[in-house]
Amino acid sequence: MPGNPYARMDLGPYILLASLEGAITAAVLALTAVGLSLVFGVMRVVNIAHGEFFMLGAVIAWWIAHSFGGHPALGFGVALIAAPLVVGALAVAADMTILKRLNYDPERTIVATIGVLYIIQQMTLMGYGPDARPVEAPFNTRLAIPWFEHGADGWAMIWPWGLGTTSYKLAVIGAAVVLLCGVWLLMSRTRFGLVMRATQADRDMAQAFGIPVERVYALVFGLGAALAALAGVLIVPIQQAHYLMGADPLLLSFIVVIIGGLGSLPGTVLAAVLIGLSDGIISVFFSPTLAKILATLLVGLVLVFRPQGLFGARSE
């Protein structure tokens, strides 16, 4: 008597589903962490307020989406453009009014960005409120995913219940890949990327050659914040906008940047994929808390055995 094929199903489909969820986490995390890595790599500034720029992107996306009528794609499309620009401009202003006056001193800028974190967080709480609020995805078609199983009659394709994703989640992964390729092209194929790399290599020498270092710093700080805000916009139809939602992205971004190597963009992306996929799989089969604990332990091992990170250059 033939049994139910779903009852005989192994763990494969569930691992695939967890990997898909992890890929979404990895995509958004890579965007956020690359912004943090850019800021540290060029400016040598540890931006503790980076997670709040992520949160601001999500909150601004909610505000724009609810200000526009009609199809959800209209408001979301405006938010994709407006939120990174607004947050990037805010970050440039913070750089010019605060970090520049501190001469980008590593210790004092940490304290300053902690202050920026609390200012943004509390102002958002006052203006936005404590509630978590959803944003409707511009498109959200449910897509079933097939699975192949070997039975008495050979290989057969089945459609396990619950094994599926949405078109928007796949679009988030695709958008993150395109944006990361754009950042790589900006860094390696443009004059601004050359100026950033020259400033990163030797600030004093770059200044001697006429490069406006402080302007480069302001633009890099704004670019890093804009990438975080863009990640917030992409994730808010999946999660909900909340004034405290920047804590986890900040923690995971630091974990990714430390593992990948401070200032190393390829290392940051690969570490984001590693942490994102493991976070998705461990969270599905065990708990999100265990995923964070293991990621933190991995950071400890990297700091002990390879302090410069997997792809970072060893300091002389």
Sequence and secondary structure as in RCSB ss.txt:
>XXXX:A:sequence
MPGNPYARMDLGPYILLASLEGAITAAVLALTAVGLSLVFGVMRVVNIAHGEFFMLGAVIAWWIAHSFGGHPALG
FGVALIAAPLVVGALAVAADMTILKRLNYDPERTIVATIGVLYIIQQMTLMGYGPDARPVEAPFNTRLAIPWFEH
GADGWAMIWPWGLGTTSYKLAVIGAAVVLLCGVWLLMSRTRFGLVMRATQADRDMAQAFGIPVERVYALVFGLGA
ALAALAGVLIVPIQQAHYLMGADPLLLSFIVVIIGGLGSLPGTVLAAVLIGLSDGIISVFFSPTLAKILATLLVG
LVLVFRPQGLFGARSE
>XXXX:A:secstr
    TTTT  SHHHHHHHHHHHHHHHHHHHHHHHHHHHHHHHH    TTHHHHHHHHHHHHHHHHHHS S HHHH
HHHHHHHHHHHHHHHHHHHIIIIITTTTT HHHHHHHHHHHHHHHHHHHHHHH S  B    S   EEE  EEEE
ETTEEEEE  TT EEEHHHHHHHHHHHHHHHHHHHHHHHSHHHHHHHHHHH HHHHHHTT  HHHHHHHHHHHHH
HHHHHHHHHHTTTS B TTTTHHHHHHHHHHHHHH TT HHHHHHHHHHHHHHHHHHHHHS HHHHHHHHHHHHH
HHHHH TT SS     
